[in-house]
Amino acid sequence: RDHGSRIAALHTLFGEKDSAFAWLEHHRWTTAQLAGMRADRYLDPLRSDPRFTKLQRRLGVLTP
């Protein structure tokens, strides 16, 4: 269940941002995971990428 976000974190660790975003886009998020997305330090390298903000808005983590 949580594998998609962890695989995305591994891709992020290796600098593979495109692959990380692909995993994050297709991951089935639970409410708890969405709440933790803001604090997940493994996703920190993605935060400056505009795709991260777009993803958070699409998932309802950020309001427009």
Backbone atoms as SQL, in Angstrom:
CREATE TABLE atoms (id INTEGER PRIMARY KEY, chain TEXT, resi INTEGER, resn TEXT, atom TEXT, x REAL, y REAL, z REAL);
INSERT INTO atoms VALUES
  (1, 'A', 1, 'ARG', 'N', 0.828, -1.199, 0.000),
  (2, 'A', 1, 'ARG', 'CA', 0.000, 0.000, 0.000),
  (3, 'A', 1, 'ARG', 'C', 0.867, 1.255, 0.000),
  (4, 'A', 2, 'ASP', 'N', 1.902, 1.282, 0.798),
  (5, 'A', 2, 'ASP', 'CA', 2.751, 2.461, 0.927),
  (6, 'A', 2, 'ASP', 'C', 3.944, 2.407, -0.025),
  (7, 'A', 3, 'HIS', 'N', 4.011, 1.397, -0.850),
  (8, 'A', 3, 'HIS', 'CA', 5.210, 1.192, -1.665),
  (9, 'A', 3, 'HIS', 'C', 5.476, 2.321, -2.657),
  (10, 'A', 4, 'GLY', 'N', 4.449, 2.886, -3.239),
  (11, 'A', 4, 'GLY', 'CA', 4.642, 3.932, -4.247),
  (12, 'A', 4, 'GLY', 'C', 5.389, 5.139, -3.714),
  (13, 'A', 5, 'SER', 'N', 5.027, 5.588, -2.531),
  (14, 'A', 5, 'SER', 'CA', 5.696, 6.766, -1.977),
  (15, 'A', 5, 'SER', 'C', 7.130, 6.441, -1.554),
  (16, 'A', 6, 'ARG', 'N', 7.370, 5.228, -1.094),
  (17, 'A', 6, 'ARG', 'CA', 8.728, 4.834, -0.712),
  (18, 'A', 6, 'ARG', 'C', 9.611, 4.662, -1.952),
  (19, 'A', 7, 'ILE', 'N', 9.056, 4.104, -3.013),
  (20, 'A', 7, 'ILE', 'CA', 9.823, 3.961, -4.252),
  (21, 'A', 7, 'ILE', 'C', 10.143, 5.353, -4.805),
  (22, 'A', 8, 'ALA', 'N', 9.182, 6.271, -4.706),
  (23, 'A', 8, 'ALA', 'CA', 9.427, 7.657, -5.130),
  (24, 'A', 8, 'ALA', 'C', 10.555, 8.273, -4.311),
  (25, 'A', 9, 'ALA', 'N', 10.579, 7.992, -3.013),
  (26, 'A', 9, 'ALA', 'CA', 11.642, 8.517, -2.154),
  (27, 'A', 9, 'ALA', 'C', 13.008, 7.983, -2.594),
  (28, 'A', 10, 'LEU', 'N', 13.068, 6.724, -2.980),
  (29, 'A', 10, 'LEU', 'CA', 14.332, 6.152, -3.460),
  (30, 'A', 10, 'LEU', 'C', 14.778, 6.815, -4.766),
  (31, 'A', 11, 'HIS', 'N', 13.847, 7.025, -5.664),
  (32, 'A', 11, 'HIS', 'CA', 14.191, 7.709, -6.921),
  (33, 'A', 11, 'HIS', 'C', 14.690, 9.121, -6.625),
  (34, 'A', 12, 'THR', 'N', 14.067, 9.781, -5.654),
  (35, 'A', 12, 'THR', 'CA', 14.495, 11.119, -5.264),
  (36, 'A', 12, 'THR', 'C', 15.919, 11.089, -4.721),
  (37, 'A', 13, 'LEU', 'N', 16.205, 10.093, -3.888),
  (38, 'A', 13, 'LEU', 'CA', 17.535, 9.943, -3.306),
  (39, 'A', 13, 'LEU', 'C', 18.613, 9.841, -4.382),
  (40, 'A', 14, 'PHE', 'N', 18.275, 9.175, -5.482),
  (41, 'A', 14, 'PHE', 'CA', 19.230, 8.995, -6.566),
  (42, 'A', 14, 'PHE', 'C', 19.132, 10.087, -7.633),
  (43, 'A', 15, 'GLY', 'N', 18.364, 11.142, -7.337),
  (44, 'A', 15, 'GLY', 'CA', 18.282, 12.277, -8.243),
  (45, 'A', 15, 'GLY', 'C', 17.405, 12.054, -9.462),
  (46, 'A', 16, 'GLU', 'N', 16.574, 11.030, -9.423),
  (47, 'A', 16, 'GLU', 'CA', 15.705, 10.691, -10.555),
  (48, 'A', 16, 'GLU', 'C', 14.318, 11.312, -10.328),
  (49, 'A', 17, 'LYS', 'N', 14.256, 12.632, -10.492),
  (50, 'A', 17, 'LYS', 'CA', 13.024, 13.357, -10.177),
  (51, 'A', 17, 'LYS', 'C', 11.841, 12.943, -11.054),
  (52, 'A', 18, 'ASP', 'N', 12.074, 12.748, -12.338),
  (53, 'A', 18, 'ASP', 'CA', 10.969, 12.375, -13.220),
  (54, 'A', 18, 'ASP', 'C', 10.335, 11.054, -12.784),
  (55, 'A', 19, 'SER', 'N', 11.164, 10.089, -12.448),
  (56, 'A', 19, 'SER', 'CA', 10.652, 8.797, -11.979),
  (57, 'A', 19, 'SER', 'C', 9.939, 8.944, -10.643),
  (58, 'A', 20, 'ALA', 'N', 10.487, 9.782, -9.766),
  (59, 'A', 20, 'ALA', 'CA', 9.857, 10.013, -8.469),
  (60, 'A', 20, 'ALA', 'C', 8.459, 10.594, -8.648),
  (61, 'A', 21, 'PHE', 'N', 8.332, 11.579, -9.518),
  (62, 'A', 21, 'PHE', 'CA', 7.016, 12.173, -9.750),
  (63, 'A', 21, 'PHE', 'C', 6.052, 11.172, -10.381),
  (64, 'A', 22, 'ALA', 'N', 6.548, 10.314, -11.242),
  (65, 'A', 22, 'ALA', 'CA', 5.686, 9.289, -11.838),
  (66, 'A', 22, 'ALA', 'C', 5.113, 8.388, -10.752),
  (67, 'A', 23, 'TRP', 'N', 5.943, 7.989, -9.799),
  (68, 'A', 23, 'TRP', 'CA', 5.469, 7.142, -8.699),
  (69, 'A', 23, 'TRP', 'C', 4.499, 7.898, -7.793),
  (70, 'A', 24, 'LEU', 'N', 4.792, 9.155, -7.519),
  (71, 'A', 24, 'LEU', 'CA', 3.908, 9.945, -6.658),
  (72, 'A', 24, 'LEU', 'C', 2.554, 10.174, -7.323),
  (73, 'A', 25, 'GLU', 'N', 2.551, 10.379, -8.618),
  (74, 'A', 25, 'GLU', 'CA', 1.294, 10.609, -9.343),
  (75, 'A', 25, 'GLU', 'C', 0.410, 9.373, -9.337),
  (76, 'A', 26, 'HIS', 'N', 1.011, 8.190, -9.370),
  (77, 'A', 26, 'HIS', 'CA', 0.223, 6.959, -9.472),
  (78, 'A', 26, 'HIS', 'C', -0.025, 6.276, -8.131),
  (79, 'A', 27, 'HIS', 'N', 0.572, 6.807, -7.082),
  (80, 'A', 27, 'HIS', 'CA', 0.418, 6.230, -5.751),
  (81, 'A', 27, 'HIS', 'C', -1.007, 6.441, -5.251),
  (82, 'A', 28, 'ARG', 'N', -1.562, 5.462, -4.591),
  (83, 'A', 28, 'ARG', 'CA', -2.894, 5.595, -3.979),
  (84, 'A', 28, 'ARG', 'C', -2.712, 6.104, -2.556),
  (85, 'A', 29, 'TRP', 'N', -2.977, 7.377, -2.385),
  (86, 'A', 29, 'TRP', 'CA', -2.721, 8.056, -1.123),
  (87, 'A', 29, 'TRP', 'C', -3.825, 7.814, -0.102),
  (88, 'A', 30, 'THR', 'N', -3.420, 7.569, 1.140),
  (89, 'A', 30, 'THR', 'CA', -4.370, 7.520, 2.243),
  (90, 'A', 30, 'THR', 'C', -4.401, 8.913, 2.879),
  (91, 'A', 31, 'THR', 'N', -5.401, 9.164, 3.682),
  (92, 'A', 31, 'THR', 'CA', -5.504, 10.458, 4.358),
  (93, 'A', 31, 'THR', 'C', -4.283, 10.711, 5.234),
  (94, 'A', 32, 'ALA', 'N', -3.835, 9.696, 5.949),
  (95, 'A', 32, 'ALA', 'CA', -2.664, 9.842, 6.825),
  (96, 'A', 32, 'ALA', 'C', -1.407, 10.164, 6.018),
  (97, 'A', 33, 'GLN', 'N', -1.240, 9.535, 4.869),
  (98, 'A', 33, 'GLN', 'CA', -0.072, 9.796, 4.035),
  (99, 'A', 33, 'GLN', 'C', -0.103, 11.215, 3.480),
  (100, 'A', 34, 'LEU', 'N', -1.281, 11.671, 3.104),
  (101, 'A', 34, 'LEU', 'CA', -1.400, 13.044, 2.609),
  (102, 'A', 34, 'LEU', 'C', -1.013, 14.037, 3.690),
  (103, 'A', 35, 'ALA', 'N', -1.434, 13.763, 4.914),
  (104, 'A', 35, 'ALA', 'CA', -1.085, 14.645, 6.032),
  (105, 'A', 35, 'ALA', 'C', 0.424, 14.633, 6.285),
  (106, 'A', 36, 'GLY', 'N', 1.052, 13.490, 6.111),
  (107, 'A', 36, 'GLY', 'CA', 2.485, 13.366, 6.344),
  (108, 'A', 36, 'GLY', 'C', 3.352, 13.845, 5.193),
  (109, 'A', 37, 'MET', 'N', 2.730, 14.090, 4.052),
  (110, 'A', 37, 'MET', 'CA', 3.486, 14.500, 2.870),
  (111, 'A', 37, 'MET', 'C', 4.261, 15.796, 3.117),
  (112, 'A', 38, 'ARG', 'N', 3.694, 16.691, 3.863),
  (113, 'A', 38, 'ARG', 'CA', 4.368, 17.968, 4.136),
  (114, 'A', 38, 'ARG', 'C', 5.636, 17.798, 4.962),
  (115, 'A', 39, 'ALA', 'N', 5.690, 16.764, 5.786),
  (116, 'A', 39, 'ALA', 'CA', 6.815, 16.589, 6.702),
  (117, 'A', 39, 'ALA', 'C', 7.812, 15.525, 6.230),
  (118, 'A', 40, 'ASP', 'N', 7.506, 14.854, 5.132),
  (119, 'A', 40, 'ASP', 'CA', 8.372, 13.763, 4.675),
  (120, 'A', 40, 'ASP', 'C', 9.693, 14.330, 4.149),
  (121, 'A', 41, 'ARG', 'N', 10.741, 14.164, 4.910),
  (122, 'A', 41, 'ARG', 'CA', 12.041, 14.740, 4.549),
  (123, 'A', 41, 'ARG', 'C', 12.632, 14.097, 3.303),
  (124, 'A', 42, 'TYR', 'N', 12.201, 12.904, 2.984),
  (125, 'A', 42, 'TYR', 'CA', 12.718, 12.240, 1.790),
  (126, 'A', 42, 'TYR', 'C', 12.234, 12.923, 0.511),
  (127, 'A', 43, 'LEU', 'N', 11.165, 13.693, 0.620),
  (128, 'A', 43, 'LEU', 'CA', 10.643, 14.406, -0.536),
  (129, 'A', 43, 'LEU', 'C', 11.181, 15.836, -0.631),
  (130, 'A', 44, 'ASP', 'N', 11.995, 16.245, 0.313),
  (131, 'A', 44, 'ASP', 'CA', 12.519, 17.617, 0.337),
  (132, 'A', 44, 'ASP', 'C', 13.168, 18.045, -0.986),
  (133, 'A', 45, 'PRO', 'N', 13.956, 17.198, -1.642),
  (134, 'A', 45, 'PRO', 'CA', 14.573, 17.634, -2.897),
  (135, 'A', 45, 'PRO', 'C', 13.560, 17.939, -4.009),
  (136, 'A', 46, 'LEU', 'N', 12.321, 17.491, -3.849),
  (137, 'A', 46, 'LEU', 'CA', 11.301, 17.725, -4.871),
  (138, 'A', 46, 'LEU', 'C', 10.507, 19.002, -4.623),
  (139, 'A', 47, 'ARG', 'N', 10.586, 19.529, -3.430),
  (140, 'A', 47, 'ARG', 'CA', 9.723, 20.651, -3.047),
  (141, 'A', 47, 'ARG', 'C', 9.917, 21.904, -3.899),
  (142, 'A', 48, 'SER', 'N', 11.094, 22.137, -4.407),
  (143, 'A', 48, 'SER', 'CA', 11.332, 23.333, -5.219),
  (144, 'A', 48, 'SER', 'C', 10.845, 23.165, -6.662),
  (145, 'A', 49, 'ASP', 'N', 10.496, 21.961, -7.039),
  (146, 'A', 49, 'ASP', 'CA', 10.014, 21.684, -8.385),
  (147, 'A', 49, 'ASP', 'C', 8.527, 22.062, -8.465),
  (148, 'A', 50, 'PRO', 'N', 8.114, 22.824, -9.472),
  (149, 'A', 50, 'PRO', 'CA', 6.711, 23.222, -9.589),
  (150, 'A', 50, 'PRO', 'C', 5.736, 22.043, -9.658),
  (151, 'A', 51, 'ARG', 'N', 6.233, 20.881, -10.095),
  (152, 'A', 51, 'ARG', 'CA', 5.369, 19.700, -10.157),
  (153, 'A', 51, 'ARG', 'C', 4.928, 19.255, -8.768),
  (154, 'A', 52, 'PHE', 'N', 5.746, 19.522, -7.755),
  (155, 'A', 52, 'PHE', 'CA', 5.397, 19.119, -6.393),
  (156, 'A', 52, 'PHE', 'C', 4.197, 19.929, -5.893),
  (157, 'A', 53, 'THR', 'N', 4.235, 21.230, -6.108),
  (158, 'A', 53, 'THR', 'CA', 3.116, 22.082, -5.709),
  (159, 'A', 53, 'THR', 'C', 1.865, 21.688, -6.476),
  (160, 'A', 54, 'LYS', 'N', 2.009, 21.430, -7.758),
  (161, 'A', 54, 'LYS', 'CA', 0.877, 21.022, -8.592),
  (162, 'A', 54, 'LYS', 'C', 0.280, 19.711, -8.077),
  (163, 'A', 55, 'LEU', 'N', 1.136, 18.764, -7.722),
  (164, 'A', 55, 'LEU', 'CA', 0.679, 17.485, -7.176),
  (165, 'A', 55, 'LEU', 'C', -0.067, 17.697, -5.863),
  (166, 'A', 56, 'GLN', 'N', 0.502, 18.512, -4.982),
  (167, 'A', 56, 'GLN', 'CA', -0.151, 18.762, -3.697),
  (168, 'A', 56, 'GLN', 'C', -1.519, 19.420, -3.880),
  (169, 'A', 57, 'ARG', 'N', -1.620, 20.327, -4.824),
  (170, 'A', 57, 'ARG', 'CA', -2.915, 20.967, -5.083),
  (171, 'A', 57, 'ARG', 'C', -3.916, 19.944, -5.635),
  (172, 'A', 58, 'ARG', 'N', -3.462, 19.102, -6.554),
  (173, 'A', 58, 'ARG', 'CA', -4.348, 18.101, -7.141),
  (174, 'A', 58, 'ARG', 'C', -4.862, 17.123, -6.084),
  (175, 'A', 59, 'LEU', 'N', -3.992, 16.799, -5.118),
  (176, 'A', 59, 'LEU', 'CA', -4.366, 15.855, -4.082),
  (177, 'A', 59, 'LEU', 'C', -5.135, 16.519, -2.934),
  (178, 'A', 60, 'GLY', 'N', -5.217, 17.856, -2.956),
  (179, 'A', 60, 'GLY', 'CA', -5.950, 18.557, -1.917),
  (180, 'A', 60, 'GLY', 'C', -5.136, 18.875, -0.681),
  (181, 'A', 61, 'VAL', 'N', -3.823, 18.688, -0.757),
  (182, 'A', 61, 'VAL', 'CA', -2.954, 18.988, 0.371),
  (183, 'A', 61, 'VAL', 'C', -2.782, 20.507, 0.512),
  (184, 'A', 62, 'LEU', 'N', -2.727, 21.180, -0.630),
  (185, 'A', 62, 'LEU', 'CA', -2.644, 22.645, -0.665),
  (186, 'A', 62, 'LEU', 'C', -3.930, 23.169, -1.307),
  (187, 'A', 63, 'THR', 'N', -4.381, 24.293, -0.845),
  (188, 'A', 63, 'THR', 'CA', -5.527, 24.929, -1.468),
  (189, 'A', 63, 'THR', 'C', -5.024, 25.896, -2.534),
  (190, 'A', 64, 'PRO', 'N', -5.789, 26.060, -3.610),
  (191, 'A', 64, 'PRO', 'CA', -5.344, 26.938, -4.705),
  (192, 'A', 64, 'PRO', 'C', -5.105, 28.367, -4.301);
